[in-house]
Amino acid sequence: MAIDRTNVSGVLTSTFLSDTNMTRDQANTGVSLLWLGVVLLEIPSNIVLHRIGPHYWIPLQVVTWGLIEVLQSQVTNAGGWYVARLFLGLGESGFIPGGLYTLSRWYLPGELTQRTAIYFLGPSISAAFGSLISAGALSLHLEGGLKGWQCLIPATGILAFAIVPKSPHHTGHLFSGLIRVRGWLTEHEADILVARQARIAEKNQVPGLTLKITWKDITDVMLSWSTWPYLIVCLTGLQSVNGLSTWGATIIKSLGFSSIRANLLNAPGSLLGAVFGIVLSGFVDRYSRFGYAIIFAAVWTLAGLIALYVRFVFPSSPRASTSQLQTRRRGHSTRLMWGWQPINVTWLSLNFKTPQKRAVAYAVYIGCSNLGGTYGNQVFRASDAPLYHTAWIICISLGAIWLAGVILQTIVFQWANRVFARKLDENPELEKEVVRTDKRGRRYRFYW
């Protein structure tokens, strides 16, 4: 799925625009329509997943968007590009929050952040290897009657029907039980996993774990004051570097590299970001300090964006490097911090207690991040090339808002926990609102 999205960066360094008689701004519009399509069905998709199960819904999604991606290779003009990207977004809608919700039903809160980061290895690694695949595909230009960009079509995921289990007790049931093999969990291990989740639910006093998401579940998440700081941080933090995911290879090419070389040089940042995300999430799982980890990511990213601004806008400045190598390193440094997104979305979900509300929270957050994609890639406009003065200012401004937002969010949650602790002493009924108890026996309403 992520390669479907990131291959645009490689495509735009090829002959795609001239082949389809499109402008860069029209290409941007198509990218934005994909993100809009993803947003439209995010919550409905998770409602369906919650009712029929991920073992059916997720593979069906993969097959659907795979077929749409294959048809996308036949695009010949702007209109076809718009339709293809919109329907591709609709097909992919709900997949990421559905996967995150499924993880939350298998792992305990203290195990979830790092596993969410591993899940996000998909988007991170695809951003790296998508560029490598692009480089290889572009070298096939005109081979077999196809242009290079038409080779950038990922395979569909029919295999997902075989390997996504219905439950911990069904890990050896391929294709919903049509084929039986030895599962990767024994019956004893599956019993332990289910019992752990039941114990957590009982401890948190979560009543009636039904398989139905109600309108109240949706409104409880959407109208909670604690939800919105995450969405603001999401919209600013992700989009401060989102434009680089689309135009990164093109910007590197503008430094004098070939299309293939530019895609190869665009690869390392995302791969390093994926590895760093797992390391950072390990710190969070151990110490349960979400805010501090994201503040570190925001500071690092903002520093990289400022360095890129100085390099491109003031190339003659004594502080601006004239080295293309250093410029690429600065670009990679901004992408090292993509690993904070799994931390933020896990942080949001853990502050809601029931599986239903967590499913909605995942959908709302991922929908918000995709909504940001509708404008994030619009930052690097053709009229602003080649120095992108306005684009860098916008990226730095978003990064600054992101940093200020997460600092304020962390402080407010710490204050809210102190207020909650005082009220808890006076009203024991608030015990049901506790989301975390530390080793010293202190109880918290919010992770921070």
C-alpha positions as CSV (number, residue, x, y, z in Angstrom):
1,M,0.0,0.0,0.0
2,A,2.7,2.4,0.9
3,I,4.6,1.7,-2.3
4,D,1.4,2.6,-4.2
5,R,1.6,6.0,-2.6
6,T,5.4,6.6,-2.6
7,N,6.1,5.5,-6.1
8,V,4.8,8.9,-7.3
9,S,8.1,10.4,-6.2
10,G,10.0,8.1,-8.6
11,V,7.4,8.5,-11.4
12,L,7.8,12.3,-11.3
13,T,11.5,12.0,-12.2
14,S,10.6,10.1,-15.4
15,T,8.8,11.0,-18.5
16,F,5.4,10.6,-16.9
17,L,4.3,14.3,-17.0
18,S,5.2,14.6,-20.7
19,D,3.7,11.3,-21.6
20,T,0.3,12.3,-20.1
21,N,0.6,16.0,-21.0
22,M,0.2,17.0,-17.4
23,T,1.7,19.8,-15.3
24,R,3.4,19.4,-11.9
25,D,0.4,21.1,-10.3
26,Q,-2.0,18.6,-11.9
27,A,0.2,15.8,-10.6
28,N,-0.1,17.3,-7.1
29,T,-3.9,17.4,-7.5
30,G,-4.0,13.7,-8.2
31,V,-1.8,13.0,-5.2
32,S,-4.2,15.1,-3.0
33,L,-7.2,13.2,-4.4
34,L,-5.7,9.9,-3.2
35,W,-5.5,11.2,0.3
36,L,-9.0,12.6,0.1
37,G,-10.2,9.2,-0.9
38,V,-8.5,7.5,2.0
39,V,-10.1,10.0,4.5
40,L,-13.6,9.5,3.2
41,L,-14.0,5.9,4.3
42,E,-11.6,5.7,7.3
43,I,-14.2,5.3,10.1
44,P,-16.8,3.3,8.1
45,S,-14.0,0.8,7.2
46,N,-13.1,0.2,10.8
47,I,-16.8,-0.3,11.7
48,V,-17.0,-3.0,9.0
49,L,-13.7,-4.5,10.1
50,H,-15.0,-4.6,13.7
51,R,-18.1,-6.5,12.6
52,I,-16.8,-9.1,10.1
53,G,-13.2,-9.4,11.4
54,P,-9.8,-8.4,10.0
55,H,-9.2,-11.9,8.5
56,Y,-11.8,-11.1,5.8
57,W,-11.8,-7.4,5.5
58,I,-8.1,-6.6,5.3
59,P,-7.3,-9.1,2.5
60,L,-10.3,-7.9,0.6
61,Q,-9.0,-4.4,0.8
62,V,-5.6,-5.5,-0.5
63,V,-7.0,-7.3,-3.5
64,T,-9.3,-4.3,-4.3
65,W,-6.6,-1.6,-4.3
66,G,-4.2,-4.0,-6.1
67,L,-6.6,-4.2,-9.0
68,I,-7.1,-0.5,-9.1
69,E,-3.3,0.0,-9.1
70,V,-2.9,-2.3,-12.1
71,L,-5.6,-0.2,-14.0
72,Q,-3.7,3.0,-13.1
73,S,-0.9,2.0,-15.5
74,Q,-3.3,2.9,-18.3
75,V,-3.5,6.5,-17.4
76,T,-3.0,8.8,-20.4
77,N,-4.3,12.2,-19.2
78,A,-5.0,14.4,-16.2
79,G,-8.6,13.2,-15.9
80,G,-7.6,9.6,-15.8
81,W,-5.0,10.4,-13.2
82,Y,-7.5,12.1,-11.0
83,V,-10.0,9.2,-11.1
84,A,-7.3,6.6,-10.6
85,R,-5.8,8.2,-7.6
86,L,-9.2,8.9,-6.0
87,F,-10.4,5.3,-6.3
88,L,-7.0,4.0,-5.2
89,G,-7.5,6.1,-2.0
90,L,-11.0,4.7,-1.5
91,G,-9.6,1.2,-1.9
92,E,-6.9,1.8,0.7
93,S,-9.1,3.6,3.2
94,G,-9.2,2.0,6.6
95,F,-6.3,-0.4,6.1
96,I,-3.8,1.3,8.5
97,P,-6.2,1.9,11.4
98,G,-7.6,-1.6,10.8
99,G,-4.2,-3.0,11.2
100,L,-3.5,-0.9,14.3
101,Y,-6.8,-1.9,15.9
102,T,-5.9,-5.6,15.3
103,L,-2.5,-5.1,17.0
104,S,-4.2,-3.6,20.0
105,R,-6.3,-6.8,20.4
106,W,-3.2,-9.0,20.5
107,Y,-0.8,-7.1,22.6
108,L,-0.7,-5.4,26.0
109,P,-0.3,-1.6,26.4
110,G,3.3,-1.9,27.5
111,E,4.1,-3.9,24.3
112,L,2.1,-1.9,21.8
113,T,4.3,1.1,21.0
114,Q,7.3,-0.8,19.6
115,R,5.0,-3.3,17.7
116,T,3.2,-0.4,16.2
117,A,6.6,1.0,15.1
118,I,7.4,-2.4,13.5
119,Y,4.0,-2.2,11.7
120,F,5.0,1.2,10.4
121,L,8.1,-0.3,9.0
122,G,5.9,-0.9,5.9
123,P,5.5,2.8,5.0
124,S,9.0,3.7,6.1
125,I,10.8,0.9,4.3
126,S,8.6,1.3,1.2
127,A,9.7,5.0,1.1
128,A,13.2,3.7,0.9
129,F,12.9,0.6,-1.3
130,G,10.1,2.3,-3.3
131,S,12.9,4.6,-4.5
132,L,15.1,1.7,-5.3
133,I,12.3,-0.1,-7.1
134,S,11.7,3.1,-9.0
135,A,15.3,3.3,-10.0
136,G,15.2,-0.2,-11.4
137,A,11.9,0.2,-13.1
138,L,12.9,3.5,-14.7
139,S,15.9,1.7,-16.2
140,L,13.4,-0.5,-18.1
141,H,12.2,2.5,-20.1
142,L,10.6,1.3,-23.4
143,E,11.4,-2.4,-22.6
144,G,8.6,-4.6,-23.8
145,G,6.7,-1.6,-25.2
146,L,6.2,0.0,-21.7
147,K,7.6,3.3,-20.5
148,G,9.5,3.2,-17.2
149,W,6.8,4.7,-15.0
150,Q,4.3,2.1,-16.2
151,C,6.5,-0.6,-14.5
152,L,5.8,0.8,-11.1
153,I,2.9,-1.5,-10.2
154,P,3.0,-3.5,-7.0
155,A,1.6,-7.0,-6.8
156,T,-1.8,-7.6,-5.2
157,G,-2.1,-9.4,-1.8
158,I,-4.2,-12.5,-2.4
159,L,-1.8,-14.3,0.0
160,A,-3.3,-12.2,2.8
161,F,-6.4,-14.4,2.8
162,A,-4.1,-17.2,3.8
163,I,-2.0,-15.7,6.5
164,V,-4.3,-13.2,8.4
165,P,-5.7,-15.3,11.4
166,K,-9.2,-15.0,12.7
167,S,-7.9,-15.3,16.3
168,P,-4.9,-16.5,18.3
169,H,-6.4,-20.0,18.1
170,H,-6.5,-19.9,14.3
171,T,-2.9,-19.2,13.3
172,G,-2.7,-22.5,11.5
173,H,-5.9,-22.1,9.5
174,L,-5.0,-20.9,6.1
175,F,-7.7,-19.4,3.8
176,S,-10.1,-19.4,6.7
177,G,-9.5,-23.1,7.5
178,L,-9.5,-24.6,4.0
179,I,-5.9,-25.6,4.6
180,R,-4.6,-26.7,8.0
181,V,-1.0,-26.4,9.0
182,R,0.9,-26.1,12.3
183,G,0.2,-22.6,13.7
184,W,2.8,-20.2,14.9
185,L,1.0,-20.2,18.3
186,T,0.3,-23.4,20.1
187,E,-3.0,-23.9,21.9
188,H,-1.4,-23.2,25.2
189,E,0.2,-19.9,23.9
190,A,-3.1,-18.8,22.4
191,D,-4.9,-19.5,25.7
192,I,-2.3,-17.3,27.5
193,L,-2.6,-14.5,25.0
194,V,-6.4,-14.4,25.2
195,A,-6.3,-14.6,29.0
196,R,-3.9,-11.7,29.2
197,Q,-6.3,-9.5,27.2
198,A,-9.2,-10.6,29.4
199,R,-7.3,-9.8,32.5
200,I,-6.5,-6.3,31.2
201,A,-10.2,-5.8,30.3
202,E,-11.3,-6.9,33.8
203,K,-8.6,-4.7,35.5
204,N,-9.8,-1.6,33.5
205,Q,-13.4,-2.5,34.2
206,V,-14.3,-2.6,30.5
207,P,-17.9,-3.9,30.3
208,G,-19.4,-5.9,27.5
209,L,-16.8,-6.2,24.8
210,T,-19.4,-6.5,22.1
211,L,-18.4,-6.4,18.4
212,K,-20.5,-3.3,17.7
213,I,-19.3,0.2,17.5
214,T,-22.0,2.6,18.5
215,W,-22.6,6.2,17.6
216,K,-21.7,7.0,21.2
217,D,-18.3,5.4,20.8
218,I,-17.7,7.8,17.8
219,T,-18.9,10.9,19.6
220,D,-17.0,10.0,22.8
221,V,-13.8,10.0,20.8
222,M,-14.5,13.0,18.5
223,L,-15.8,15.2,21.3
224,S,-13.2,14.4,23.9
225,W,-10.9,17.4,24.5
226,S,-7.9,15.1,24.8
227,T,-8.3,13.9,21.1
228,W,-7.7,17.2,19.5
229,P,-4.1,17.8,20.6
230,Y,-3.1,14.6,18.8
231,L,-4.8,15.7,15.6
232,I,-3.1,19.1,15.6
233,V,0.3,17.5,16.2
234,C,-0.5,15.0,13.5
235,L,-1.5,17.7,10.9
236,T,1.5,19.9,11.5
237,G,4.2,17.3,12.3
238,L,3.6,14.9,9.4
239,Q,3.0,17.7,6.8
240,S,6.1,19.6,7.7
241,V,8.0,16.9,5.8
242,N,5.2,15.3,3.7
243,G,6.1,17.3,0.6
244,L,9.6,15.8,0.6
245,S,8.0,12.3,0.3
246,T,6.5,13.3,-3.1
247,W,9.1,15.7,-4.4
248,G,12.3,14.5,-2.6
249,A,13.7,12.7,-5.6
250,T,12.8,15.6,-7.9
251,I,14.6,18.0,-5.6
252,I,17.7,15.8,-5.5
253,K,17.6,15.6,-9.3
254,S,17.6,19.4,-9.5
255,L,21.1,19.2,-7.9
256,G,22.4,17.7,-11.1
257,F,21.8,14.0,-10.7
258,S,20.1,11.6,-13.2
259,S,16.6,10.2,-12.5
260,I,17.9,6.8,-11.5
261,R,20.7,8.3,-9.3
262,A,18.2,10.7,-7.7
263,N,15.9,7.8,-6.7
264,L,18.8,5.8,-5.3
265,L,19.9,8.8,-3.2
266,N,16.4,9.3,-2.0
267,A,16.3,5.9,-0.3
268,P,18.5,6.0,2.9
269,G,16.5,8.5,5.0
270,S,13.3,6.5,5.2
271,L,15.2,3.3,6.0
272,L,17.1,4.9,8.8
273,G,13.9,6.5,10.0
274,A,12.2,3.1,10.3
275,V,15.1,1.7,12.4
276,F,15.2,4.8,14.6
277,G,11.5,4.6,15.1
278,I,11.8,1.1,16.6
279,V,14.6,2.3,18.9
280,L,12.6,5.3,20.1
281,S,9.4,3.3,20.6
282,G,11.4,0.8,22.8
283,F,12.2,3.8,25.0
284,V,8.5,4.6,25.2
285,D,7.4,1.1,26.0
286,R,10.0,0.9,28.8
287,Y,9.3,4.3,30.4
288,S,5.8,5.2,29.2
289,R,7.0,8.7,28.2
290,F,5.3,9.5,24.9
291,G,5.6,13.3,24.9
292,Y,9.3,13.4,25.5
293,A,10.1,11.1,22.6
294,I,8.0,13.1,20.2
295,I,9.5,16.4,21.4
296,F,12.9,15.0,20.6
297,A,11.7,14.0,17.1
298,A,10.2,17.5,16.6
299,V,13.4,19.3,17.6
300,W,15.5,17.1,15.3
301,T,13.2,17.5,12.3
302,L,12.9,21.3,12.7
303,A,16.7,21.6,12.8
304,G,16.9,19.6,9.5
305,L,14.3,21.8,7.9
306,I,16.1,25.0,8.9
307,A,19.4,23.6,7.5
308,L,17.7,22.8,4.2
309,Y,16.1,26.3,4.1
310,V,19.5,27.9,4.5
311,R,21.1,25.6,1.9
312,F,18.5,26.3,-0.9
313,V,17.4,29.9,-0.2
314,F,20.8,31.3,0.7
315,P,23.2,29.2,-1.3
316,S,25.9,31.9,-1.1
317,S,25.6,32.3,2.7
318,P,28.8,31.4,4.6
319,R,26.6,29.1,6.7
320,A,25.2,27.4,3.7
321,S,27.0,24.3,2.5
322,T,27.9,24.1,-1.2
323,S,28.2,20.3,-0.9
324,Q,25.5,18.2,-2.5
325,L,26.4,15.4,-0.1
326,Q,25.7,17.6,3.0
327,T,22.4,18.7,1.4
328,R,21.3,15.1,1.0
329,R,22.3,14.4,4.6
330,R,20.1,17.3,5.9
331,G,17.2,16.0,3.8
332,H,17.6,12.5,5.3
333,S,17.8,14.0,8.8
334,T,14.2,15.3,8.5
335,R,13.0,11.9,7.5
336,L,14.7,10.1,10.3
337,M,12.0,11.3,12.6
338,W,9.0,9.7,10.8
339,G,9.3,7.1,13.5
340,W,7.4,9.3,15.9
341,Q,4.0,8.7,14.2
342,P,3.6,5.2,15.7
343,I,4.3,6.7,19.1
344,N,1.7,9.4,18.7
345,V,-1.1,7.1,17.4
346,T,-0.4,4.5,20.2
347,W,-0.4,7.3,22.7
348,L,-3.9,8.4,21.5
349,S,-5.3,4.9,21.6
350,L,-4.0,4.0,25.0
351,N,-5.9,7.0,26.5
352,F,-9.2,5.3,25.5
353,K,-10.2,2.1,27.4
354,T,-12.5,0.1,25.2
355,P,-11.6,-1.7,22.0
356,Q,-14.5,0.1,20.2
357,K,-13.2,3.5,21.2
358,R,-9.7,2.5,20.3
359,A,-10.9,1.4,16.9
360,V,-12.5,4.8,16.3
361,A,-9.5,6.6,17.7
362,Y,-7.2,4.8,15.2
363,A,-9.5,5.7,12.3
364,V,-9.8,9.3,13.3
365,Y,-6.1,9.7,13.7
366,I,-5.1,8.0,10.5
367,G,-7.9,9.8,8.7
368,C,-6.5,13.1,10.0
369,S,-3.0,12.2,8.8
370,N,-4.3,11.4,5.4
371,L,-6.3,14.6,5.3
372,G,-3.0,16.4,5.8
373,G,-1.8,14.6,2.7
374,T,-4.3,16.6,0.6
375,Y,-2.3,19.8,1.3
376,G,1.1,18.5,2.4
377,N,2.3,17.7,-1.1
378,Q,1.0,21.0,-2.4
379,V,3.7,22.9,-0.6
380,F,6.3,22.4,-3.4
381,R,4.7,24.3,-6.2
382,A,6.1,24.7,-9.7
383,S,5.9,28.5,-9.4
384,D,8.2,28.3,-6.3
385,A,11.0,26.2,-8.0
386,P,13.9,25.9,-8.0
387,L,14.7,27.4,-4.6
388,Y,11.3,26.8,-3.0
389,H,11.5,29.8,-0.7
390,T,7.9,29.7,0.2
391,A,7.8,25.9,0.6
392,W,10.7,25.8,3.1
393,I,9.1,28.6,5.2
394,I,5.8,26.7,5.3
395,C,7.6,23.5,6.3
396,I,9.5,25.3,9.1
397,S,6.3,27.0,10.3
398,L,4.5,23.6,10.5
399,G,7.5,22.1,12.3
400,A,7.5,24.9,14.9
401,I,3.7,24.5,15.5
402,W,4.2,20.8,15.9
403,L,7.0,21.3,18.5
404,A,5.0,23.9,20.5
405,G,1.9,21.7,20.3
406,V,3.5,18.6,21.7
407,I,5.2,20.5,24.5
408,L,1.9,22.1,25.5
409,Q,0.1,18.7,25.2
410,T,2.6,17.0,27.5
411,I,2.3,19.8,30.1
412,V,-1.5,19.8,30.0
413,F,-1.7,16.0,30.5
414,Q,0.7,16.1,33.4
415,W,-1.5,18.8,35.0
416,A,-4.7,16.8,34.3
417,N,-3.2,13.8,36.0
418,R,-2.4,15.8,39.1
419,V,-6.0,17.1,39.2
420,F,-7.3,13.5,38.6
421,A,-5.2,12.2,41.5
422,R,-6.8,14.7,43.9
423,K,-10.3,13.9,42.7
424,L,-9.6,10.1,42.9
425,D,-8.8,10.4,46.6
426,E,-12.2,12.0,47.2
427,N,-14.2,9.9,44.7
428,P,-13.2,6.2,44.4
429,E,-15.7,5.7,41.6
430,L,-13.3,7.5,39.3
431,E,-11.1,4.4,39.5
432,K,-12.7,3.2,36.3
433,E,-11.1,6.1,34.5
434,V,-7.6,5.0,35.4
435,V,-5.6,4.0,32.3
436,R,-2.2,3.4,33.9
437,T,-0.8,2.4,37.3
438,D,3.0,2.8,37.7
439,K,5.4,0.7,39.9
440,R,4.8,3.1,42.8
441,G,1.1,2.6,42.7
442,R,0.3,6.0,41.3
443,R,-2.7,6.0,39.0
444,Y,-3.0,8.2,35.9
445,R,-5.9,9.2,33.7
446,F,-3.6,10.1,30.8
447,Y,-0.4,8.6,29.4
448,W,2.0,11.4,28.8
